[in-house]
Amino acid sequence: MKSDASSEFERQIAILRPTLLRFAQLQLRESDSAEDAVQETLLAALATGRRFEGRSELRTWLTAILRNKIIDHLRRRMREPVQTDLRAEGDDGDFDVLFAADGHWAAAPASWGDPVKTLENRRFHDVFEACVELLPAQTARVFMMREFLGLETEEICQELVLSTSNCWVTLYRARMRLRECLQKNWFGNEPVGGSLS
């Protein structure tokens, strides 16, 4: 018979499964591969759950395990890279209006306050995830590979068959679009619900 603590641990993991699956699908772009990575993560968590000491949130701990599973999957796949065309994913001209002729901001961005407090706010993470999902698919993938999985530019370029300059341009587009989305939907006027724009 399972202990109450063990049952509660499994219940909490089950609640977080959809979040983990969204993260894996955004990164791997294949439902089967994402499902496999999440399953491997949950099995590892259940097998080593006694080692979870609660020093971080369960979601953070599971995401770290999933991150390693995704990196392993990507590295295995790097032997068979897929050609990716990011040219159709956006135009940097969209951001020209934000800058003056001298390259400085046309209007300085509003203060984003205390970043630590922001990151501690669970609703911020929901808004951030929604903003990432609004990015074009390959732009989001490059951003997540760099910023969440911590892959080096060379690894990203090898996996996606990109030039280094194309990778950096894509990261620039992702960061600018995320900044714009977060400014509109979180900073300045915190959302009260509804969909993001």
C-alpha positions in Angstrom: 0.0 0.0 0.0 1.3 3.5 -0.9 1.9 6.0 1.8 -0.1 9.3 1.7 3.1 11.2 0.9 3.9 8.9 -2.0 0.3 9.3 -3.4 0.4 13.1 -2.9 3.8 13.2 -4.8 2.3 11.3 -7.7 -0.8 13.5 -7.7 1.4 16.7 -7.9 3.5 15.2 -10.7 0.3 14.3 -12.7 -0.9 17.9 -12.3 2.4 19.2 -13.8 2.4 16.8 -16.7 0.6 19.1 -19.2 3.0 21.9 -18.5 6.0 19.6 -19.0 4.4 18.3 -22.2 3.9 21.8 -23.6 7.6 22.6 -22.9 8.8 19.4 -24.6 6.5 19.9 -27.6 7.8 23.5 -28.1 11.3 22.2 -28.1 11.1 18.9 -29.9 8.2 19.7 -32.4 7.3 16.1 -32.5 4.4 14.8 -30.4 5.9 11.3 -30.0 9.3 12.6 -29.0 7.8 15.1 -26.6 5.7 12.4 -25.0 8.7 10.1 -24.7 10.8 12.8 -23.0 8.0 13.6 -20.5 7.4 9.9 -19.8 11.2 9.4 -19.2 11.1 12.5 -16.9 8.2 11.2 -14.9 9.7 7.8 -14.5 13.0 9.3 -13.3 11.1 11.5 -10.9 9.1 8.6 -9.5 12.2 6.5 -9.2 14.2 9.2 -7.4 11.4 11.0 -5.7 12.8 10.3 -2.3 15.8 12.5 -3.2 13.5 15.5 -3.9 14.1 17.6 -0.8 11.7 20.5 -1.6 14.5 23.1 -1.8 13.1 24.2 -5.1 9.5 23.9 -6.4 8.5 20.5 -7.8 7.9 22.2 -11.2 11.5 23.5 -11.3 12.9 20.1 -10.3 10.8 18.3 -13.0 11.7 20.9 -15.6 15.4 20.4 -14.9 15.0 16.6 -15.4 13.0 17.2 -18.6 15.6 19.7 -19.8 18.3 17.0 -19.6 16.1 14.5 -21.4 15.5 16.9 -24.2 19.2 17.8 -24.5 20.0 14.0 -24.7 17.3 13.6 -27.4 18.6 16.6 -29.4 22.2 15.4 -29.2 21.2 12.0 -30.4 19.3 13.6 -33.3 22.2 15.9 -34.2 23.6 13.0 -36.2 20.7 13.5 -38.6 20.2 17.3 -38.8 17.1 18.7 -40.5 17.3 21.7 -42.9 15.5 24.7 -41.4 14.4 27.9 -43.2 14.0 30.7 -40.8 13.8 33.5 -43.4 10.0 33.4 -43.5 9.7 33.7 -39.7 9.7 37.5 -39.4 11.2 40.8 -40.5 13.5 42.9 -38.3 11.8 45.9 -39.8 9.0 45.4 -37.3 11.3 46.7 -34.6 12.7 49.7 -36.5 10.0 51.9 -35.0 11.3 51.2 -31.5 14.7 52.9 -32.2 15.8 56.3 -33.1 18.3 56.9 -36.0 21.2 56.8 -33.6 20.3 53.3 -32.5 19.0 54.3 -29.0 15.4 53.6 -27.9 12.9 56.0 -29.4 11.0 55.8 -26.1 12.7 54.1 -23.2 11.0 50.9 -22.1 9.1 51.1 -18.8 10.8 49.8 -15.7 10.2 46.1 -15.2 10.7 46.4 -11.5 12.3 43.8 -9.3 13.2 40.8 -11.5 13.5 38.4 -8.5 9.9 39.2 -7.4 8.7 38.9 -10.9 10.2 35.5 -11.3 8.7 34.3 -8.0 5.2 35.2 -9.3 3.6 32.1 -10.8 1.3 34.1 -13.0 4.3 35.7 -14.7 5.5 32.3 -15.8 2.1 31.6 -17.3 2.2 34.9 -19.3 5.8 34.2 -20.3 4.9 30.7 -21.6 2.0 32.2 -23.5 4.3 34.8 -25.1 6.8 32.1 -26.1 3.9 30.2 -27.7 3.0 33.3 -29.8 6.5 33.3 -31.4 6.9 31.7 -34.8 7.6 28.0 -34.2 11.3 28.0 -35.3 12.0 31.3 -33.6 10.6 29.9 -30.3 12.6 26.7 -30.8 15.9 28.6 -31.2 15.2 30.8 -28.2 14.3 27.8 -26.0 17.4 25.9 -27.1 19.6 28.8 -26.2 17.9 30.2 -23.1 16.2 27.3 -21.5 18.3 24.3 -22.5 21.5 26.3 -22.4 22.8 24.9 -25.7 25.7 26.7 -27.3 25.2 28.5 -30.6 27.3 25.8 -32.4 25.0 23.1 -31.1 21.9 25.0 -32.2 23.3 25.6 -35.6 24.3 22.0 -36.0 20.9 20.7 -35.0 18.9 23.2 -37.1 21.4 23.5 -40.0 21.7 27.3 -39.5 24.6 29.7 -39.9 25.8 31.5 -36.8 24.6 34.8 -38.0 21.1 33.4 -38.8 21.0 32.0 -35.3 21.9 35.3 -33.7 19.3 37.2 -35.8 16.7 34.7 -34.8 17.6 35.1 -31.1 17.3 38.9 -31.6 13.8 38.6 -33.1 12.7 36.2 -30.3 13.9 38.6 -27.6 12.4 41.6 -29.1 9.0 39.9 -29.7 9.1 38.6 -26.1 9.9 42.0 -24.8 7.0 43.5 -26.7 4.6 40.8 -25.5 5.7 41.0 -21.9 5.5 44.8 -22.0 2.0 44.6 -23.3 0.7 41.8 -21.2 2.5 41.9 -17.9 4.7 44.9 -17.2 3.0 48.3 -17.0 -0.5 46.8 -16.7 -0.5 43.4 -15.2 -3.1 41.2 -17.0 -6.3 40.4 -15.2 -7.2 37.5 -17.4 -8.1 36.7 -21.0 -5.9 36.0 -23.9 -2.6 37.6 -24.8 -2.1 39.8 -27.8 
